[in-house]
Amino acid sequence: MEYTTLGDTGLEVSRICLGCMSFGSSDWREWVLDEEEGLELVDRAVELGINFFDTANMYSKGESERVLGKALEGRRDEMTVATKVFHEMDEDNPHSGGLSRKTIEQELENSLARLGMETIDLYQIHRWDYETPIETTMRALDDAVRRGKVRYLGASSMWAHQFADALHTSDRLGLERFLTMQNHYNLAYREEEREMLPLCERAGVAVIPWSPLARGYLARPHEDVEATTRGASEEYIHRHPYREGGGPEVNARVQELADEKGVKMAQIALSWVLHKDWVDAPIVGTTSVEHLEDAVEALDISLSDSDVEYLEEPYEPVRVSGHD
């Protein structure tokens, strides 16, 4: 395993972050692992040197946090745990979603209880709240840090101007600022290179992109994407513009380079993300130990400048996706 310092947090984290959306209950989404399989996956991740785990309160309506907390029991001090808040947890409770002070305070307590932790290492806003002033949100998050409930703050997909506003608000008011950005970034979706990634680079913000394999689109040939349970049942894979613009040709070139190097397509796609200087640790979600091991092995794959150029060349601008 390789390790890196996560932006300005001072935390030393593995270059692979295990995404835990696949933990919880198949009642939530068909492809999600139930508890026993989730525990096995975390155990293997720890054996492989992974010490960075990302979840959210909304994943399996809290079950992902509970499973992760159980899996890390007795070794939480050695790990960096990140979770998120924003999406509605209870359709009958309007205060269970958004980024108001009430929601942040009550959902933070709920996350801590499910994780079995006294403090969350990295607490992230899952999306931008158009109904709550950013000053209100940042004050509530700052209070959470000052009360010792949270160590560091992070954000996820939003427009660059919104993130700049949040950073400026924190600086202007003397509040804790966002130190990480979890955004949508992969070979088939590179719109973040226009504004968000340069902003993070200038502001010293760590980048921990989600969906580095484009929800599996870059893990198998274009025509075989729906052959898996997730590919056939996951509506979100079709909502993102992976198949638009140059996506199919990018997919074909990933396959070609993987065959040339004798590795898997997913490993080439992940290696490309790892070769990007502005990326700290991509968030890799998986439902099998084998795929987890493949992801770790991708750290050893070297791509030349010409390899990177060849993979990137077919890309065309596509619609912005992932902010909802």
Secondary structure in CASP SS format (residue, H / E / C, confidence):
PFRMAT SS
TARGET T0000
AUTHOR 0000-0000-0000
METHOD secondary structure of the structure
MODEL  1
M C 1.00
E C 1.00
Y E 1.00
T E 1.00
T E 1.00
L C 1.00
G C 1.00
D C 1.00
T C 1.00
G C 1.00
L C 1.00
E E 1.00
V E 1.00
S E 1.00
R C 1.00
I C 1.00
C E 1.00
L E 1.00
G E 1.00
C C 1.00
M C 1.00
S C 1.00
F E 1.00
G C 1.00
S C 1.00
S C 1.00
D C 1.00
W C 1.00
R C 1.00
E C 1.00
W C 1.00
V C 1.00
L E 1.00
D C 1.00
E H 1.00
E H 1.00
E H 1.00
G H 1.00
L H 1.00
E H 1.00
L H 1.00
V H 1.00
D H 1.00
R H 1.00
A H 1.00
V H 1.00
E H 1.00
L C 1.00
G C 1.00
I C 1.00
N C 1.00
F E 1.00
F E 1.00
D E 1.00
T C 1.00
A C 1.00
N C 1.00
M C 1.00
Y H 1.00
S H 1.00
K H 1.00
G H 1.00
E H 1.00
S H 1.00
E H 1.00
R H 1.00
V H 1.00
L H 1.00
G H 1.00
K H 1.00
A H 1.00
L C 1.00
E C 1.00
G C 1.00
R C 1.00
R H 1.00
D H 1.00
E H 1.00
M C 1.00
T E 1.00
V E 1.00
A E 1.00
T E 1.00
K E 1.00
V E 1.00
F C 1.00
H C 1.00
E C 1.00
M C 1.00
D C 1.00
E C 1.00
D C 1.00
N C 1.00
P H 1.00
H H 1.00
S H 1.00
G C 1.00
G C 1.00
L C 1.00
S C 1.00
R H 1.00
K H 1.00
T H 1.00
I H 1.00
E H 1.00
Q H 1.00
E H 1.00
L H 1.00
E H 1.00
N H 1.00
S H 1.00
L H 1.00
A H 1.00
R H 1.00
L H 1.00
G C 1.00
M C 1.00
E C 1.00
T C 1.00
I E 1.00
D E 1.00
L E 1.00
Y E 1.00
Q E 1.00
I E 1.00
H C 1.00
R C 1.00
W C 1.00
D C 1.00
Y C 1.00
E C 1.00
T C 1.00
P C 1.00
I H 1.00
E H 1.00
T H 1.00
T H 1.00
M H 1.00
R H 1.00
A H 1.00
L H 1.00
D H 1.00
D H 1.00
A H 1.00
V H 1.00
R H 1.00
R C 1.00
G C 1.00
K C 1.00
V E 1.00
R E 1.00
Y E 1.00
L E 1.00
G E 1.00
A E 1.00
S E 1.00
S C 1.00
M C 1.00
W C 1.00
A H 1.00
H H 1.00
Q H 1.00
F H 1.00
A H 1.00
D H 1.00
A H 1.00
L H 1.00
H H 1.00
T H 1.00
S H 1.00
D H 1.00
R H 1.00
L H 1.00
G C 1.00
L C 1.00
E C 1.00
R C 1.00
F E 1.00
L E 1.00
T E 1.00
M E 1.00
Q E 1.00
N C 1.00
H E 1.00
Y C 1.00
N E 1.00
L C 1.00
A C 1.00
Y E 1.00
R C 1.00
E H 1.00
E H 1.00
E H 1.00
R C 1.00
E C 1.00
M H 1.00
L H 1.00
P H 1.00
L H 1.00
C H 1.00
E H 1.00
R H 1.00
A H 1.00
G C 1.00
V C 1.00
A E 1.00
V E 1.00
I C 1.00
P C 1.00
W E 1.00
S C 1.00
P C 1.00
L C 1.00
A C 1.00
R C 1.00
G C 1.00
Y C 1.00
L C 1.00
A C 1.00
R C 1.00
P C 1.00
H H 1.00
E H 1.00
D H 1.00
V H 1.00
E H 1.00
A H 1.00
T C 1.00
T H 1.00
R H 1.00
G H 1.00
A H 1.00
S H 1.00
E C 1.00
E C 1.00
Y H 1.00
I H 1.00
H H 1.00
R H 1.00
H C 1.00
P H 1.00
Y H 1.00
R H 1.00
E C 1.00
G C 1.00
G C 1.00
G H 1.00
P H 1.00
E H 1.00
V H 1.00
N H 1.00
A H 1.00
R H 1.00
V H 1.00
Q H 1.00
E H 1.00
L H 1.00
A H 1.00
D H 1.00
E H 1.00
K H 1.00
G C 1.00
V C 1.00
K C 1.00
M H 1.00
A H 1.00
Q H 1.00
I H 1.00
A H 1.00
L H 1.00
S H 1.00
W H 1.00
V H 1.00
L H 1.00
H C 1.00
K C 1.00
D C 1.00
W C 1.00
V C 1.00
D C 1.00
A C 1.00
P C 1.00
I E 1.00
V E 1.00
G E 1.00
T C 1.00
T C 1.00
S C 1.00
V H 1.00
E H 1.00
H H 1.00
L H 1.00
E H 1.00
D H 1.00
A H 1.00
V H 1.00
E H 1.00
A H 1.00
L H 1.00
D H 1.00
I C 1.00
S C 1.00
L C 1.00
S C 1.00
D H 1.00
S H 1.00
D H 1.00
V H 1.00
E H 1.00
Y H 1.00
L H 1.00
E H 1.00
E C 1.00
P C 1.00
Y C 1.00
E C 1.00
P C 1.00
V C 1.00
R C 1.00
V C 1.00
S C 1.00
G C 1.00
H C 1.00
D C 1.00
END
